[in-house]
C-alpha cells in the first residue's frame, strides 16, 4: 500500500485520475525495494561544514585515476578543514562538461570508479550532481524512445500544434526543438532547452518520474550526503507559460524531500536555479518541506560590485533581507563555480549602469561577457566569464593586494548565514585559463582548468599568489569551524557601519556572538568594536579597531 504522504504528492503532481493511478502503482513497486536500513546515516549540518566545489578530474597525476588524485590532493592540503566535496557531474557524458549524462549508474571511466568514490567517502561527505531535467541524446532512455519501445513512448516531449511555447524562458538562442529520426524513419521533434545533445525528459509521464526518483534514491544509497538538482526550474512544462518553476516542479522537489527524509534524514537537497532572487528562494517551499539549501546566486555579483565600487550599501541592504524560513533550511553561499557569474539574480538589485560597469571590468581583466537579447531587441549582460580572483583585480594591483582582496571577499562569504562552498580555483589561487577559451571558443572554459597535482602542491608551499590565497582562506576556515555562532541555522544582523565596511553579527543558541568586520577598500578603516577577542589575529580588543586595506576581523564578544 503506497504511503499516504507520497500519494498526496502524486495527487498534486498528476491531476488526471488515470495518470495518478498509474503513478501510484509505479511508485508502490519502486519503493518496495528500499528500506531505511539500506542507507547510511547522515549527520546534520553544523558550523563545521564547508563545501569544496570541484570536478572529478580537477587534479591530475599521470597514470592515476583523477578521483584518486583528488583524494590525495585533499588529504595533503585540506584534511580536517573541508567536510563536504561537491563533485560536478562524474558520470559518462557526451557534451557540456558532464551535463549531458549517458548513464547515471556508473562513474565516467576517465575519472575512476565507484571504489574511488567509496574511498573519498571515508574522508568527506559527498555532494552528487543530479542532472534531472535532461539526458544526453545517447542515453538509453532516449534511444529506446527513438526505437519506439512502448515503455518510453511518452518519455520525452514532442512538438505539438496545441502546445503554446511562445512564452518559454531559457538561457539559450538555439532552437527549442530538434529533429531526430526514429527506428521507422519518422521525424520526431523533441524539446531541447539547452542543446541538441541535451534532451528534456517528460515527467508528465509517471514512468519517467519514477526513473528519476530511482536515480535520486540510488545516489543517496551510494552515500550522497547532498544532492544538487541541476537546472531544476525547467523540469515541468505547461502550455502558454514560461515553463519555469511550475507548481508541479515544486511538488516533485517536495516528493523527493519526503522520500530522502524517510530513508536518509539530513540528506541535503540543494536546488540550482540561476534566476532572480525571489524565484530562487521559492524553492525553500514552506521552510521544511522542499529544498534544504538554495544556491545564493546574488552573492557573487553583489560582492563583486561591492569591492569594485568601494561601497557596501547595496550589499548591506540586500543582506538585511536574508532570513531563514526555518531551522532546517539555509543558503548555499558561493562566489565562484564552473559556470560564469550570473547576472540575472541582480537584475532588481543593481542598476543597468552598475551591471555594465561589472562587465567593463571583466573585459578589462581578460574575461568574457555573455549577453542575452531582450524582447525589445536590446541586449543586457547575462553572465560574466572570468576567474573570481581576476574579476576582483584592479589596475596596478600587486599580487599581495589582489590576494588580500580575494581573501576579504571570502571572509564575507564565510561570515554570512548559510553554508560556505568554495570553488577549487578560488581556494588554490588560480588565474583565468585564457588559452582554453581560445582553444575551444567556450567562454566558460576560462574557469575550468584542470591542474597537475604535484606542481600545485609545490606552488602552495612557496611564496607567491597561490600560497597567499590558500593560507589566508584555510586560516579563516579553521577559525570559523571552531565557532558555533556560525551555525548554518543561526541568526544574522547587519549592523550600522560606514559604506567602506561590512559589519555583521552572527549568533546561535548557547554561543557567544561574533561581530564580523570587512574593509572593502584599499584605505584603512577605524571602527568601534565591543570588548572581546579578535579571532584572526588572536588578540584582545576593546573600544576601536583599525582594519588595514581589505582587512578582516571576527570579534568574539566577551560576556564577562
C-alpha positions in Angstrom: 0.0 0.0 0.0 1.5 3.3 -1.1 2.4 5.7 1.8 -0.2 8.4 2.3 2.3 11.3 2.1 3.7 10.0 -1.3 0.1 9.6 -2.6 -0.7 13.2 -1.6 2.4 14.4 -3.5 1.3 12.4 -6.6 -2.2 13.8 -6.3 -0.8 17.4 -6.6 1.5 16.4 -9.5 -0.9 14.4 -11.6 -4.4 16.0 -11.9 -5.8 13.3 -14.2 -7.2 10.4 -12.2 -6.0 7.7 -14.6 -2.4 9.1 -14.8 -2.3 9.5 -11.0 -3.4 5.8 -10.5 -0.6 4.7 -12.8 1.9 6.9 -10.9 0.7 5.3 -7.6 1.2 1.8 -9.0 4.7 2.6 -10.3 5.8 4.2 -7.1 4.4 1.4 -5.0 6.6 -1.0 -7.0 9.7 1.2 -6.8 9.6 2.0 -3.1 9.1 -1.7 -2.2 12.8 -2.1 -3.0 14.1 0.5 -0.4 14.4 0.4 3.4 15.9 3.0 5.7 18.4 0.3 6.9 19.9 0.3 3.4 21.1 3.9 3.8 23.9 5.2 5.9 23.0 7.8 8.5 23.7 11.5 7.5 24.8 13.9 10.2 23.0 17.3 10.4 24.9 20.4 9.3 26.8 22.5 11.8 29.2 25.4 11.7 32.0 23.0 10.8 30.5 22.2 7.3 32.4 23.8 4.4 32.0 22.5 0.9 34.6 22.4 -1.8 33.2 22.6 -5.4 35.4 20.7 -7.8 35.5 18.4 -10.9 36.3 14.8 -10.6 39.4 15.4 -12.7 40.3 18.8 -11.3 43.7 17.5 -10.1 45.7 15.1 -12.3 48.7 12.8 -11.9 49.9 10.7 -14.8 48.9 7.1 -14.5 46.4 7.6 -11.7 42.6 7.8 -11.6 41.7 11.5 -11.3 39.3 10.7 -8.4 42.2 9.0 -6.6 44.3 12.1 -7.3 41.5 14.3 -5.9 41.6 12.3 -2.6 45.4 12.6 -2.5 45.4 16.4 -3.0 42.7 17.0 -0.5 44.4 14.8 2.1 47.6 16.7 1.6 46.0 20.1 1.8 42.6 20.2 3.3 42.2 17.2 5.7 40.2 18.3 8.7 39.1 21.5 7.0 36.8 20.7 4.1 34.0 18.5 5.3 31.9 18.2 2.1 33.1 17.8 -1.5 30.8 18.6 -4.4 31.9 16.6 -7.4 30.5 18.1 -10.6 28.9 15.5 -12.9 31.0 12.4 -12.6 29.1 10.1 -14.9 29.6 9.2 -18.6 28.6 12.0 -20.8 28.7 13.3 -24.4 28.9 17.1 -24.1 28.7 20.2 -21.8 31.5 19.1 -19.5 29.4 16.4 -17.9 25.9 17.9 -18.1 24.7 15.6 -20.9 24.7 12.3 -19.0 24.5 8.9 -20.7 24.4 6.7 -17.6 23.5 7.7 -14.0 24.6 4.4 -12.6 28.3 4.3 -13.5 31.3 6.6 -12.9 32.9 8.0 -16.0 35.8 5.6 -16.5 38.1 8.5 -17.3 37.7 9.6 -13.7 37.7 6.2 -11.9 35.0 4.0 -10.5 32.7 3.6 -7.5 35.6 2.3 -5.4 37.3 5.7 -5.8 34.0 7.3 -4.6 33.9 4.9 -1.6 37.5 6.0 -0.7 36.6 9.7 -0.9 33.5 9.0 1.3 35.8 7.7 4.0 37.3 11.1 4.4 34.5 13.5 3.2 30.8 13.9 2.9 30.0 14.0 -0.8 27.6 16.0 -2.9 26.4 14.4 -6.2 25.2 16.3 -9.2 21.8 15.2 -10.4 21.1 16.5 -13.9 17.4 15.7 -13.7 16.0 18.0 -16.4 17.6 16.4 -19.4 19.8 13.5 -20.6 22.2 13.0 -23.4 20.8 12.2 -26.8 22.9 9.0 -26.5 21.2 8.0 -23.2 19.5 4.6 -23.4 16.2 6.2 -22.4 16.2 8.4 -25.4 17.5 5.7 -27.7 14.5 3.5 -26.5 12.2 6.4 -27.3 13.6 6.6 -30.8 13.3 2.8 -31.1 9.5 3.1 -30.3 9.8 0.9 -27.2 6.3 1.1 -25.6 7.5 2.0 -22.1 9.3 5.0 -23.5 6.7 6.2 -25.9 6.0 9.4 -23.8 9.4 9.7 -22.1 10.3 12.9 -23.9 8.4 16.0 -25.1 7.4 16.2 -28.7 6.3 19.4 -30.5 2.5 19.6 -31.0 0.5 22.4 -32.6 -1.7 22.8 -29.4 1.2 23.4 -27.1 1.9 27.2 -26.8 5.7 27.7 -26.5 5.6 31.5 -27.1 6.4 32.4 -23.5 9.1 29.8 -22.8 12.1 31.3 -20.9 15.5 29.7 -21.4 19.2 30.9 -21.4 19.9 29.8 -25.0 19.3 31.0 -28.5 19.5 27.6 -30.1 16.2 26.0 -31.4 13.9 24.9 -28.6 13.1 21.7 -30.6 15.5 19.5 -32.5 14.5 16.8 -35.0 15.6 13.1 -34.8 14.7 10.1 -36.9 13.1 7.2 -35.1 13.5 3.5 -35.9 10.8 3.7 -38.6 12.4 6.7 -40.2 9.8 9.1 -38.9 10.9 12.6 -37.8 10.5 13.3 -34.1 10.8 16.9 -33.0 11.8 16.9 -29.3 12.2 19.6 -26.6 15.9 20.6 -26.0 16.2 23.5 -23.6 20.0 23.7 -23.6 21.3 21.9 -26.8 20.6 19.3 -29.4 22.5 16.8 -27.2 20.5 17.5 -24.1 17.0 16.1 -24.4 14.5 17.3 -21.8 12.7 14.4 -20.0 8.9 14.3 -19.8 7.9 14.0 -16.1 4.3 14.2 -17.1 4.8 10.6 -17.9 4.9 9.0 -14.4 7.2 6.3 -15.6 9.9 9.0 -16.2 9.3 10.5 -12.8 9.8 7.0 -11.3 13.0 6.6 -13.2 14.4 9.9 -12.0 13.3 9.1 -8.4 15.2 5.8 -8.6 18.3 7.8 -9.6 17.9 10.1 -6.6 17.4 7.2 -4.1 20.3 5.3 -5.6 22.5 8.4 -5.2 21.6 8.5 -1.5 22.2 4.8 -1.1 25.6 5.3 -2.7 26.4 7.8 0.1 25.5 11.2 -1.3 25.1 13.4 1.8 23.9 16.2 -0.6 22.2 16.1 -4.0 22.4 19.1 -6.2 19.3 19.4 -8.5 20.8 21.0 -11.6 18.5 23.3 -13.7 15.6 22.0 -11.7 13.4 25.0 -12.5 12.9 23.8 -16.1 11.5 20.4 -15.2 7.7 20.7 -15.8 6.3 22.2 -19.0 2.9 23.8 -19.1 1.4 25.3 -22.4 1.2 29.1 -22.5 3.6 29.6 -19.6 7.3 30.4 -19.2 7.7 26.6 -18.3 9.8 27.7 -15.3 9.1 27.0 -11.6 5.8 25.3 -12.3 3.8 24.2 -9.3 4.4 20.6 -10.3 8.1 21.2 -10.3 8.0 22.4 -6.7 5.8 19.4 -5.8 8.3 17.0 -7.3 11.1 18.5 -5.2 8.8 18.1 -2.2 8.2 14.5 -3.1 11.9 13.9 -3.2 12.4 15.7 0.1 9.8 13.5 1.7 11.5 10.3 0.4 15.0 11.4 1.5 13.8 12.3 4.9 12.2 8.9 5.2 15.2 6.9 4.1 18.3 9.1 4.9 17.3 12.0 7.1 19.5 15.1 6.9 20.5 14.4 3.3 20.6 17.8 1.7 18.6 18.7 -1.4 20.2 21.7 -2.9 18.4 23.5 -5.8 20.4 25.2 -8.5 18.2 27.9 -10.1 20.1 30.8 -11.6 17.2 33.2 -11.6 16.0 36.4 -9.9 16.2 36.2 -6.1 12.5 35.7 -5.2 12.2 32.9 -7.8 15.3 31.3 -6.4 14.2 31.2 -2.7 10.8 30.0 -3.7 12.4 26.5 -3.6 12.5 26.7 0.2 8.8 25.9 0.0 7.3 26.2 3.5 10.8 26.1 5.0 10.9 22.4 5.9 9.4 20.5 3.0 11.3 21.4 -0.2 15.0 22.4 -0.7 17.3 22.1 2.3 19.6 24.7 0.8 19.2 27.1 -2.2 22.1 28.5 -4.1 22.8 32.1 -3.1 23.1 33.4 -6.7 23.0 37.1 -6.0 26.1 36.8 -3.8 28.9 36.6 -6.4 27.8 39.7 -8.5 26.9 41.7 -5.4 30.2 41.2 -3.7 32.0 41.9 -7.0 30.1 45.2 -7.2 30.8 45.9 -3.5 34.6 45.6 -3.9 34.9 47.3 -7.3 32.8 50.3 -6.2 34.2 50.5 -2.7 30.7 50.9 -1.4 28.9 48.2 0.5 25.5 50.0 0.7 23.7 47.8 -1.9 25.1 44.6 -0.4 24.2 45.5 3.1 20.6 46.5 2.1 20.3 43.1 0.5 21.9 41.2 3.4 19.3 42.7 5.7 16.6 40.8 3.8 18.2 37.4 4.4 16.1 35.5 6.8 15.9 31.7 7.1 12.5 30.1 6.5 13.0 27.5 9.3 15.7 25.9 11.4 16.0 23.2 8.8 16.7 25.2 5.6 19.6 27.6 4.8 21.6 29.2 2.0 24.4 27.6 -0.1 26.8 30.5 -0.2 29.3 30.6 -3.1 31.4 33.1 -5.0 32.7 31.1 -7.9 31.7 27.9 -9.8 32.2 26.1 -13.0 29.8 28.5 -14.7 30.2 32.2 -15.0 29.0 34.9 -12.6 25.3 35.0 -13.4 23.8 38.5 -13.7 20.0 37.7 -13.8 19.8 37.3 -10.0 20.8 41.0 -9.6 18.5 42.5 -12.2 16.4 44.1 -9.5 19.4 44.7 -7.1 21.9 46.5 -9.4 21.1 49.2 -11.9 21.9 48.8 -15.7 24.9 51.1 -15.2 26.2 49.1 -12.3 25.9 45.8 -14.2 27.6 47.3 -17.2 30.4 48.5 -15.0 31.0 44.9 -13.9 31.0 43.8 -17.5 33.5 46.5 -18.5 35.8 45.5 -15.6 35.5 41.8 -16.6 36.7 42.6 -20.2 39.5 44.8 -18.8 40.7 41.9 -16.7 40.8 39.5 -19.7 37.4 37.9 -19.1 34.5 37.5 -21.4 30.9 38.7 -21.2 27.8 36.8 -22.4 24.7 38.8 -23.3 21.1 38.0 -23.7 18.6 39.6 -26.1 15.6 41.3 -24.6 12.1 41.3 -26.1 12.6 44.9 -27.3 15.7 43.9 -29.2 18.2 45.5 -26.7 21.0 43.5 -25.0 21.7 43.1 -21.4 24.5 41.3 -19.5 23.7 37.7 -18.8 26.9 36.2 -17.4 30.5 37.2 -16.7 33.0 34.6 -17.6 36.1 35.1 -15.5 38.1 33.7 -12.6 36.7 35.3 -9.5 40.1 36.5 -8.3 40.8 38.1 -11.6 37.3 39.7 -11.6 38.2 41.4 -8.3 41.6 42.7 -9.6 42.0 46.4 -10.3 44.7 48.2 -12.4 48.0 48.4 -10.7 47.3 45.7 -8.1 50.3 43.8 -6.7 49.7 40.1 -6.2 49.7 40.6 -2.5 46.9 43.2 -2.6 44.9 41.1 -5.1 45.2 38.1 -2.8 44.1 40.1 0.2 41.0 41.4 -1.7 40.1 37.8 -2.7 40.5 36.7 1.0 38.3 39.6 2.1 35.5 38.6 -0.3 35.6 35.1 1.1 35.7 36.5 4.7 32.3 38.0 3.9 31.1 34.7 2.4 32.3 32.8 5.5 30.5 35.3 7.7 27.1 35.2 6.1 24.3 33.0 7.4 24.3 29.7 5.5 26.8 27.1 4.4 30.0 28.2 2.6 31.1 26.5 -0.6 34.4 27.4 -2.2 35.4 26.7 -5.8 38.7 24.9 -6.1 40.3 27.6 -8.3 39.5 30.2 -5.7 40.8 28.2 -2.8 44.1 27.4 -4.6 44.6 30.9 -6.0 44.3 30.1 -9.7 44.2 32.7 -12.5 41.9 32.5 -15.6 42.7 30.0 -18.3 42.8 32.2 -21.4 44.3 29.5 -23.6 41.3 27.2 -23.0 38.9 29.9 -24.2 41.0 30.5 -27.3 41.3 26.8 -28.0 37.6 25.8 -27.5 35.7 29.0 -28.2 33.7 28.3 -25.0 33.8 31.3 -22.6 33.1 29.2 -19.5 36.4 27.3 -20.0 38.2 30.3 -18.5 37.5 29.0 -15.0 37.6 25.2 -15.6 41.3 24.5 -15.9 42.5 21.0 -14.7 45.6 21.2 -12.5 48.6 19.0 -12.3 48.7 17.8 -8.7 52.4 17.9 -7.9 53.2 21.3 -9.3 50.1 22.7 -7.5 51.2 21.1 -4.2 54.6 22.7 -4.6 53.2 26.1 -5.5 51.1 26.4 -2.4 54.2 25.8 -0.3 56.4 28.5 -1.7 55.9 32.3 -1.7 53.5 33.6 -4.3 49.9 34.3 -5.1 48.7 30.7 -4.7 50.3 30.4 -1.3 48.9 33.8 0.0 45.4 32.9 -1.0 45.5 29.3 0.2 47.0 30.1 3.5 44.6 33.1 4.1 41.5 31.1 3.2 42.4 28.0 5.2 43.2 30.1 8.2 39.7 31.6 8.0 38.0 28.2 7.6 39.9 26.7 10.5 38.8 29.6 12.8 35.2 29.6 11.6 34.8 25.9 12.2 35.5 26.3 15.9 32.7 28.9 16.5 29.1 27.6 17.0 27.9 31.2 16.3 28.4 30.4 12.6 25.7 27.7 12.7 24.1 27.5 9.2 20.8 27.9 11.1 21.9 30.8 13.3 20.9 34.4 13.1 22.5 37.3 11.3 22.2 41.0 12.0 23.5 43.7 9.7 24.9 46.4 12.0 25.4 50.1 11.1 28.8 50.8 9.6 30.5 53.2 7.1 30.0 52.4 3.4 33.5 51.0 3.2 32.9 48.4 5.9 30.6 45.3 6.0 29.6 44.7 9.6 27.5 41.6 10.6 26.8 40.0 13.9 26.3 36.2 14.0 24.6 34.5 16.9 23.3 31.0 17.7 21.8 29.4 20.7 24.3 29.0 23.5 27.1 30.6 21.6 29.0 33.9 22.2 28.1 36.4 19.5 30.7 37.2 16.8 30.9 40.6 15.1 32.2 40.2 11.6 34.1 43.2 10.1 35.4 43.5 6.5 37.1 46.5 4.9 36.2 46.5 1.2 38.6 49.3 0.3 42.3 50.0 0.0 42.0 52.7 2.7 42.4 51.7 6.4 39.2 51.9 8.3 38.8 52.5 12.1 35.7 51.0 13.6 34.1 50.7 17.0 34.2 47.2 18.5 32.8 45.5 21.6 35.1 44.2 24.2 36.2 40.7 23.2 38.8 38.6 21.3 39.6 39.2 17.7 40.0 35.6 16.4 42.0 36.1 13.2 44.9 37.9 15.0 44.1 36.1 18.3 44.2 39.2 20.5 42.1 41.1 23.0 40.3 44.2 21.6 38.1 46.9 23.1 36.9 50.3 22.0 38.2 50.6 18.4 40.0 48.6 15.8 41.7 49.7 12.6 41.2 47.4 9.6 44.1 47.6 7.1 43.3 47.7 3.4 40.9 44.8 2.7 41.4 43.8 6.3 39.1 41.4 8.1 38.2 40.7 11.8 36.0 38.3 13.7 35.4 39.8 17.2 34.0 37.2 19.7 32.1 39.3 22.2 33.1 39.0 25.9 30.1 38.5 28.1 32.0 38.6 31.3 
